[in-house]
């Protein structure tokens, strides 16, 4: 189910299906060409013009929250929590992503996670978020990609509880090993969900 999903580190994923999709490109080495780039919020490690330029071309559509600087090569589409759009045949829903017990990602900023469909699979990438009530209402999710490092986002234990609410077929941990968090967080996350939800820990190149 996750054969078409490649983790490039931090919150950066390359997902290949009907189109080539990148999420939050940051410190990436490859220079591919994206059909679609999804930006969750404006922090430097998620909205990096230098890294976006490595995979964006004239035909690329970049989807990002309203307060992110749209000075990028390609077509820019802004989005807010609760909105749904279709880009190049890919259905995309923007869902809330925010902190509940810290102030790094205020709800008032209207930053997002995304639910999008690739090869018939509904994929949820949570963005930088805590365990929030809205996760219970995402609908049928095949793959949930969630942060596990704590500090700025959910801890591994909180992320495991979130996944039990989301009820995906597969869960993938992210947001560790670059700025904060380590493989130990991903393993804790997997241990908490053992026998409940399949967890796949991807390896970055």
N, C-alpha and C positions, 0 to 999 in steps of 0.2 A: 504493500500500500504506500510505502514511502520511497520506492525506488527512484521516483522522479524528483525527489527533494534532496538538495545538497546544502549542507550547512557550510558557510564560508567564515564563520566566527561571529561572536557577539550576537546580534539580532539579524544578521545578514543570511538570507537563504536565496538560493536559485531554484526555481520550480519550473520544470519543463513539461508542457502539455500541448494544448492547442496553440499556446503562445509561450514565450520565455518571460518569466516574471522574476524580478529581484525585489527583496524587501530590505529597506534601511541599509543600503550599501555603505560599508565602513571598513577602511583598511584592507580593501580587496586587492589582490594581485592580478587577477585575470582582467582581460579587456574583451568582453563579449559584447553582444548587442541585445539589449532588452527590448521586448515589445512593450512591456509595462513595468514601471517601478512604483512600488508602494512605500510611502514615507509615513511613519506613524506620528512623529512629532519633531520639534525643531532643535533638540539638543544636538551638539556637534557629532556625537557618536551614532546618530540616526539620520540626520539630514546633513550629509557631507558633500558639498558641491564638487570637491575633487574626486570623490569616489563615484558619485553619480555620473560625472563626465566620462568615466572609464567604460560605462556600459550603455550610456544614452546616445542616441543618434537622432537624426531628423524625424524618423518615424516612431520614436519612443513616446509613450504617454506617461507622464509623471503624475501620480495622484498623491495629494498631500493636504494637511489641514490648512485652514485659512491664514494662519499667522506665520507660515513658513515662506521664506523668500522665494518667489517663483521665477527667479532669473536663471533659468536653465534652458539648455538646448533641447528642443522638442516641444511637444504639446503638454500644457499643464492643466490639470483638472483639480480644483479644490473641493474639499469634502468636509462634512461635519458629522458628529455622531448621530446615528439614526437615519442617515441618507443612504440611498442605494443608487448605483449607477451601473451601466454596462459599457465596458471599454473593450473594443476589438472582440466582441463576443464573449467576454469574461464578466459574469455577474459579480459585482462587488458591493458588499455592505460595510459601512463604517460603524463601528461599535465603540462604546465608551472605554476609555483607558485612563485611570487616574489613581492617585494615592488616597488612602483613607486615614492613615496615621503618620503621615509625613508630608512635606510640602514641595517635593521635587516636581511633581506632576499634578498640579491642581485640577480639579474637575472643571473649574471655570475656564480653563484654557481650551477646552473642546478638542483635546488630542484624542487619538483613535487607535483602535486595533481594527483588523479587517477580517471579514469572512468572505471568501471568494471560492468559486467553483472551477476546478481544473480536472479534466478527464473524468467528469462525473463525480468527483470527490469534493465535499465541502471542507475547506481548510480554514482554520481560525488561527491567525497570528495575533497574539494578545497586545503587543506593544509594551510599553513600560507602565505597568499597572500593579495595583494590589489585588487581593481577592475581593471582588466586588459583586454586589447582588445581581447586576445585569448579566452575569455569566450564566445564570440559571435559565435565561430566556434566549439563548443563541439558536435553538432549534437543533436539528440533526447535524452533528459535526462528525466528520470522519477522522480528521487529523487536527489535534489541538497543539499549538506551539506556544509554550508559556515560559515566562522568565522565572528563574529559581534562585537567584543569588542573594536576595535580601538587600539591605542597605537602601537602594533606590526603588526597589520593586518587592514583590512577594518573596518570602523565604521558600525554601524547598518544601517545608511542611505545609505552608499556606497554599503553595501552588498545587500540591497533591489534593488538598481539600477542594480547591477550585475545579480541578479536573473531575473529581467525583460529582460535582454539580453539573459540569458540562457534558459528561458522559460520552466522550469520543470513543472511536474504535481504537485509536492510537494516540499517544501523547509524546511530544518531543520537547525536552528542556532546552532553553536558550538563556542568553544574558549571563554568561559566566566565562571565565578564562581570558578575558581581555582587560576590562577595567576593574571589575570586582567579581568575586566568586570564583569557584574552581570546579574541577570534575567531581570533587566530593559532594558538592551541592546537587549535581545531576544524579549521582548515585543514591543520595539520600532520597531524592524525589522518586526514583525508580523503586527503591525499597518500600517507601510508603504506599506505593500503588501495586505492589506485587500481588498477583492473584485477583486483582480488581480491574485494572486497565493495562493494556500492553504499553510499555514504554520503550521507545527506541532512542538510544543515545548516539547521535551522529558524531562523526569525527570530522573536524575541520581540516582542510588540506595543509 
